[in-house]
Each structure stands twice: as structure tokens, then as C-alpha cells.
Amino acid sequence: MRFDSAARFAAVALMWGSSYFWIKIVFGGLNSAQFSFFRILVGAVAMLGILALGRQRLPRGAGVWARLVLIAFLANALPVLLVELVDDAVGADADMVSVFNASVPLCVVLLCLAARRADRVPARVAAGLVVGFAGVLVLYAPWGAEWLSAGAAVNAAAAVAYGWSMLLMEKLMGAEEGGGKAMTPLVLATTQAVIGVGWAGINMPNGGFDSTPHFSAPIIGALLVLGVLNTGLVYMCFAWLIREEGAAKASGVLYAVPVVLTLGMVLLEDHVLGAREILGMAVIVAGLILTRLPQRTAPAGRTRSADRATPAAKSPAAVR
């Protein structure tokens, strides 16, 4: 794995895994609807500034924006709508919710298989994702959760929707000859933040005006971290991983999130690790290593046409 890819993977895992601690600070002065709106607003403003500095611009064309809105809807708006429609979704078991969040990589694999695109998921990557998910099950041990409930169904639907959004992101950043738009990760992340402001604004009447937000230095600082880094730059890094590695392999970073969260609880909240948690994290790491082992590649310059060439064309004389 190249250093730049490893750095992006680590940045996404560390930022998303530590979000819980920043959100706790923000909730000291804002409720959920207010937090969602201000976080995405800060992220959108920051990304638009970076886009301008990079001399890039937002995409044009109704078709492209329709695909971008669909991605934002699947990844952000649909889960919120489902939770609002199902009464007991909010009270769903926390461990069960964590397991469904970690099931997104498997959803990506299943969606690829359903679309008959198994070639996009190497066997080693698929095996590593299965191992990583087994580690998540060991880490959270959600054996007593109510799996046959409306809350479980909502979280399962949200996981599938998020996995689908990742495949759409991969397609949008793909080459134009393959039906993509060759969109850069910066442009994709910026558009998702801009569209997210609209979704969050629509949700503001759902509790956003129930209380007056209170801003203090810690809350503003946490909002800047969550908006600029988590919502903007780190999401761009995630999109970059998807473009370079494919949605299936890139989605494995979601397994690193509970590991970072658990270790953060040890460092910041004096959480004492149990043997089961240690074992679960070890299995997760083993799965991640399996997904990210270097792949064997064909020698440079070798093509399918070369493979079908005649023996004479492959002879040492021909090579020279």
C-alpha cells in the first residue's frame, strides 16, 4: 500500500473514529438538528473556499447534479427520514446499530454481486471484509439485540443505502469512456457538502427551533473540526480512496472506526478493555490487513493482446 493511500486511510479512520468525542462537546450547546445544520454549513463554506483556491469549479448539467443529489439522499437524508418514520428506531440497541454501520462494506460486496460486477471485488478483499465484520461482531457482541424489529430494519436499509451511495461515487469519479464523469474527489466532496446544507435546512423545523443554540469557544472549535475536517477534507480523502481503490476496498476503513473509537474511550474516558474487546479489535485489524495486502500485478507493458500473440512475437528476438 502506497504511503499516500495509507495516509488517507489513517486520516479517515482517525477523524471518523474520534467524531463521538467532538460531538459530545457540541451537544453541550446545540441539539441534534442544529448540530447537523451548522456542521454541514461550516464544511460547505470551507470546501467552497478550497475549491476556489484550487481553481476548480462545481459541475454543470442537470444530469450530473441529479446523480449528486441521489448520493447525498442515500448517504445523509434517507437514514434520517427512516428514523423519523419508525418510532423505535431511535431507541435501537447501540451495539446493534454499530454492527449495522459496520456492515456497509458487506453491503457494497452484495450490491456488486447483485449487479453482476464481481470483478470489482477481488476475492482477497471480500475475504478480508468478512473477517473484519466478524471482528466487529466479537467487539460489540450484540447477541441480545432485537434483530427482528423495525429499528433493525431501518438500520439495515440505511446500511444498504450508504453502500449504494459509495458505488455511485465510484461511478461518478470513473473515466468518461466507462460512463463516469471523471469528477475529482475535491469537487465531489464539495458538492456533497453544498447539497447537505439543503438537506439539513429542510430538517431544521424538526427540532432545530425548539431551543436557542449556545456557542462557546469549545463548541465552536469542535464544530470547526467536525465541519472542516470530518465533513469536508476527510470526506474528500474517503472519496479519493474510492476512486483509487474501488468502493469495496475503500469501505474497509469503516472497520477501523470502531477500533479508533474504542481506543479513544480507553484514553479519554478511562474505559477498561476486556478480553473480548481486545480479541475483536485484533480480528478487525487482521481483516483490514488482508484487504490491503499488495496485489500481484502483471509486468508493465503486458496487455491482453500480448498474451494472445504468436510464439514468434514473444521470442527474445522480437523483444529486442
C-alpha positions, 0 to 999 in steps of 0.5 A: 500500500502506497504511503499516500493511500495509507495516509488517507486511510489513517486520516479517515479512520482517525477523524471518523473514529474520534467524531463521538468525542467532538460531538459530545462537546457540541451537544453541550450547546446545540441539539441534534438538528442544529448540530447537523445544520451548522456542521454541514454549513461550516464544511460547505463554506470551507470546501467552497473556499478550497475549491476556489483556491484550487481553481476548480469549479462545481459541475454543470448539467442537470444530469450530473447534479441529479446523480449528486443529489441521489448520493447525498439522499442515500448517504445523509437524508434517507437514514434520517427520514427512516428514523423519523418514520419508525418510532423505535428506531431511535431507541435501537440497541447501540451495539446493534446499530454499530454492527449495522454501520459496520456492515456497509462494506458487506453491503457494497460486496452484495450490491456488486454481486447483485449487479453482476460486477464481481470483478470489482471485488477481488476475492482477497478483499471480500475475504478480508471484509468478512473477517473484519465484520466478524471482528466487529461482531466479537467487539460489540457482541450484540447477541441480545439485540432485537434483530427482528424489529423495525429499528433493525430494519431501518438500520439495515436499509440505511446500511444498504443505502450508504453502500449504494451511495459509495458505488455511485461515487465510484461511478461518478469519479470513473473515466468518461469512456466507462460512463463516469464523469471523471469528477475529482474527489475535491469537487465531489466532496464539495458538492456533497457538502453544498447539497447537505446544507439543503438537506439539513435546512429542510430538517431544521423545523424538526427540532432545530427551533425548539431551543436557542443554540449556545456557542462557546469557544469549545463548541465552536472549535469542535464544530470547526473540526467536525465541519472542516475536517470530518465533513469536508477534507476527510470526506474528500480523502474517503472519496479519493480512496474510492476512486483509487481503490474501488468502493469495496476496498475503500469501505474497509476503513469503516472497520477501523472506526470502531477500533479508533473509537474504542481506543479513544474511550480507553484514553479519554474516558478511562474505559477498561478493555476486556478480553473480548474487546481486545480479541475483536479489535485484533480480528478487525485489524487482521481483516483490514490487513488482508484487504490491503495486502499488495496485489500481484500485478502483471509486468508493465507493458503486458496487455491482453493482446500480448498474451494472445500473440504468436510464439514468434512475437514473444521470442527474445528476438522480437523483444529486442 
